[in-house]
């Protein structure tokens, strides 16, 4: 279970939570412009945009969870179990380019400077079920791609790849994005201000507490409830324009959906928790994150590193 959110003040910010039972040893990884990206379909991308994000590194290859490139394009993958469907890696469909799901984030951010370019590129591909190796089978995901102007959601299902405009700038997990978006209709009466009595004119009701305008905002950890909660908090949030204020506010937005250990218990006895929370400052190339064990925010600026090298950096 995860939640991703876009946020605009003077600049553009993008963040996510990673909610899972355990860590894969992920770390912040900078992929410089001249790192040769070897795709599963044998294509090699020798030169590309520089990228920073959180990734699991396997055989010197960054498997990104969320990332941004030097142009300010951001992308994250979130679990989409039982709904995601990838083609066989041996499929050849209408001369489409085969892209393995594990390399989708790296491929998009290497090639595209904005959402429109990404949308155009996605129309040329199919996503395949190729495994990175025998120990890392494909993960069932859907994705959010965003820049300072817009956001889209990408879902690969049995009916094909679907690209949805995402006017809310939020993504969680199941159900599919159109269902999540439609569900917001059920919460249109929520407000950040005190409620007005529409119940009856025959009785006077007391507003006995602040915050009652949001009565009915779901507080559980399900993906549909987190979508509603993250959307409400984000769309009603107020922040100053500085980097410090903006980053701080985005962390507050994401903290509204963080999962404390023990509150989401699985049948196998494990607990899902918010392993890390990130904020990507697209305009400045800075990756901020905190972890469950350490709420102090760590910041890494991609421009502090040589972006013309051929090897990845793991600060």
C-alpha positions, -999 to +999 in steps of 0.1 A: +000+000+000+014+034-010+002+070-016+017+095-041+008+132-042+018+162-063+020+197-048+024+231-063+034+264-046+058+287-064+076+255-075+065+219-081+069+191-056+061+154-057+061+129-029+051+094-019+049+070+010+062+034+006+040+011+028+052-025+030+060-054+053+098-051+049+125-032+031+145-043+001+175-022+012+164+007-010+185+039-010+187+072-029+204+066-063+216+092-088+218+080-124+241+103-143+237+113-180+263+089-193+253+057-174+245+032-201+210+020-196+206-016-209+170-024-216+156-060-215+147-057-253+185-052-260+183-015-266+210+005-250+205+042-240+240+056-237+231+092-230+200+106-213+186+129-186+201+126-152+178+110-126+176+109-088+152+088-067+148+059-043+157+025-057+168-010-050+201-015-068+207-050-082+238-058-103+246-020-105+211-014-120+187+011-103+152-003-099+134+029-090+104+032-068+100+069-073+123+094-091+127+126-110+149+138-138+169+170-142+140+185-162+116+182-133+096+152-145+086+129-117+073+094-116+063+067-090+051+031-091+025+019-067+011-016-061-018-025-083-022-062-075-049-082-093-056-054-117-022-050-134-016-071-165+016-072-185+021-089-219+045-118-223+080-106-230+078-126-262+047-108-275+050-086-306+020-064-308+015-040-337+052-032-338+050-018-303+083-014-283+086-040-255+094-023-221+097-045-190+077-031-161+108-029-139+125-005-162+095+017-170+104+045-146+140+046-157+130+045-194+105+073-192+127+096-171+157+090-193+139+101-224+112+126-215+113+162-202+076+166-194+043+148-192+032+154-228+064+138-241+059+108-217+023+104-229+034+104-265+061+078-258+038+055-239+016+052-270+045+034-287+050+006-261+036-025-244+047-033-208+060-069-205+062-094-177+100-098-180+118-105-147+149-086-138+162-120-126+149-152-110+148-136-076+130-104-087+098-113-106+077-084-120+057-064-095+021-055-102+021-017-104+004+013-118+022+047-121+018+084-117+038+108-139+038+145-132+054+178-140+046+213-128+017+216-152-002+182-151-003+147-139-013+114-155-020+079-143-009+048-163-025+014-158-016-017-179-046-041-177-059-069-198-076-044-221-043-026-227-024+004-215-047+032-202-035+068-196-058+089-175-056+126-168-051+130-130-066+164-121-064+156-083-027+147-084-031+117-061-026+080-065-029+051-041-035+014-050-067-005-059-093-001-073-085+013-108-080+051-110-114+059-127-131+042-097-110+061-072-118+094-090-155+087-092-156+078-055-147+114-046-183+124-055-194+107-023-174+133-003-182+165-019-200+178+012-168+177+032-152+211+040-123+226+058-146+252+074-174+247+100-205+229+087-239+246+080-271+229+091-288+214+061-304+186+082-336+205+092-348+240+100-368+227+129-339+222+152-308+241+161-275+221+160-244+232+178-210+232+161-193+219+193-158+214+179-135+228+153-129+206+122-165+193+120-167+203+084-146+172+076-168+147+095-170+116+074-135+119+061-123+082+061-096+074+086-088+038+078-057+025+059-075+011+028-063+024-005-096+040-014-099+058+020-063+070+017-070+084-017-099+104-003-080+116+027-048+125+007-069+144-018-088+163+008-057+172+028-037+182-003-065+203-019-071+222+013-035+227+023-020+261+025+017+267+023+041+295+018+062+296-014+096+289+001+114+256-004+113+249+033+076+257+037+066+237+007+086+206+016+074+208+052+038+210+040+041+181+016+054+159+044+024+170+065+001+160+037+017+126+034+019+121+071-019+121+071-018+087+054+013+072+072+006+038+087+019+032+123+033-003+130+006-027+142-023-008+126-023-029+094-018-065+102-015-091+075-027-127+075+009-139+074+015-122+107+035-093+092+027-056+096+026-031+069+042+002+079+053+034+061+089+025+054+098+059+040+082+092+030+097+112+002+094+147-013+110+156-046+118+192-053+115+192-091+128+227-097+159+223-076+167+186-081+166+178-044+154+145-030+141+147+006+131+117+026+124+104+061+120+068+074+098+051+099+127+048+123+140+083+117+116+112+111+145+137+106+145+147+070+175+139+048+181+159+017+203+150-013+209+175-042+216+157-075+234+188-087+260+183-060+273+153-080+290+150-113+260+143-136+282+135-166+297+103-152+291+067-163+285+051-129+256+055-106+260+074-073+246+061-040+251+089-015 
